[in-house]
Amino acid sequence: MAGAMKVRRLGLGDIEAARDLNALYADAFEDHDTYRHDRPDDDWLARQLAKDAIIIVVAEADGCIVGGLTAYDLPKLEAARSEIYLYDLAVNAAHRRHGIATALIAELQHIAADIGAWAVFVQADYGDDPAVALYTRLGVREDVMHFDLPPLPRTKD
């Protein structure tokens, strides 16, 4: 990496940075339909960036986003606490193996402590060995099952 890396949380006014992060996700996940198709408009992105429960952290070098993560603060009902779900994490291929993902997660852990969250949790797919190795190094592994349940429109009686 040529320039110094800066890690920061996005906020109001960071609409273009949010778009750049989505483009990074599209490339890193090889999923251009999800991350570039039907892109949200500026008003939508501004509303999301204004929400405390949506945590977007980026790593920048030489004025470009080289990594980022999206996480969600999930308040719990059974206790006066929340958990943070790390949903997306990606680093530009040319900038991998330089500690960027670790720095992004560390910033998320600091944010979690600042807001009094109980834990940060993340899923990894079988076969994604780099992600599994990173998360194993940083936390405690739990083997769980994940199910996607479709929304069901209400039927009129």
Backbone hydrogen bonds, N-H to C=O, Kabsch-Sander energy under -0.5 kcal/mol:
donor,donor_aa,acceptor,acceptor_aa,energy
6,K,60,E,-2.6
8,R,58,V,-2.3
10,L,56,I,-3.1
14,D,11,G,-1.8
18,A,14,D,-2.2
19,R,15,I,-2.2
20,D,16,E,-2.6
21,L,17,A,-2.3
22,N,18,A,-2.2
23,A,19,R,-2.1
24,L,20,D,-2.1
25,Y,21,L,-2.7
26,A,22,N,-2.5
27,D,23,A,-2.0
28,A,24,L,-3.1
29,F,25,Y,-3.0
30,E,27,D,-0.5
31,D,26,A,-1.9
35,Y,31,D,-1.9
36,R,32,H,-1.6
37,H,32,H,-1.2
37,H,33,D,-0.6
39,R,36,R,-0.8
45,L,41,D,-2.2
46,A,42,D,-2.7
47,R,43,D,-2.2
48,Q,44,W,-2.1
49,L,45,L,-2.7
50,A,46,A,-1.3
51,K,48,Q,-1.2
54,I,51,K,-1.1
55,I,53,A,-0.6
55,I,71,A,-3.0
56,I,54,I,-0.6
57,V,55,I,-0.5
57,V,69,L,-2.0
58,V,8,R,-2.9
59,A,67,G,-2.8
60,E,6,K,-3.1
61,A,64,C,-2.5
62,D,4,A,-0.5
64,C,61,A,-1.9
66,V,59,A,-2.9
66,V,64,C,-0.6
67,G,59,A,-1.2
68,G,90,A,-2.5
69,L,57,V,-2.6
70,T,88,D,-2.2
71,A,55,I,-2.8
72,Y,85,Y,-2.0
73,D,53,A,-2.6
74,L,72,Y,-0.6
74,L,83,E,-3.4
76,K,81,R,-2.6
81,R,79,A,-2.2
83,E,74,L,-2.0
84,I,119,A,-2.9
85,Y,72,Y,-2.8
85,Y,83,E,-0.5
86,L,84,I,-0.7
86,L,121,F,-3.0
87,Y,70,T,-2.0
87,Y,85,Y,-0.9
88,D,70,T,-1.8
90,A,68,G,-2.4
92,N,66,V,-3.0
95,H,92,N,-2.3
96,R,93,A,-1.0
98,H,95,H,-0.5
103,A,99,G,-2.3
104,L,100,I,-2.6
105,I,101,A,-2.5
106,A,102,T,-2.4
107,E,103,A,-2.1
108,L,104,L,-2.0
109,Q,105,I,-2.5
110,H,106,A,-2.1
111,I,107,E,-2.4
112,A,108,L,-2.6
113,A,109,Q,-2.2
114,D,110,H,-2.6
115,I,111,I,-2.0
116,G,112,A,-0.6
116,G,113,A,-0.8
117,A,112,A,-2.8
118,W,82,S,-3.7
119,A,82,S,-0.6
121,F,84,I,-3.1
123,Q,86,L,-0.6
128,D,125,D,-2.2
129,D,127,G,-1.6
132,V,128,D,-2.4
133,A,129,D,-2.6
134,L,130,P,-2.3
135,Y,131,A,-2.8
136,T,132,V,-2.2
137,R,133,A,-1.9
138,L,134,L,-1.4
139,G,135,Y,-1.9
144,V,142,E,-0.7
149,L,147,F,-0.6
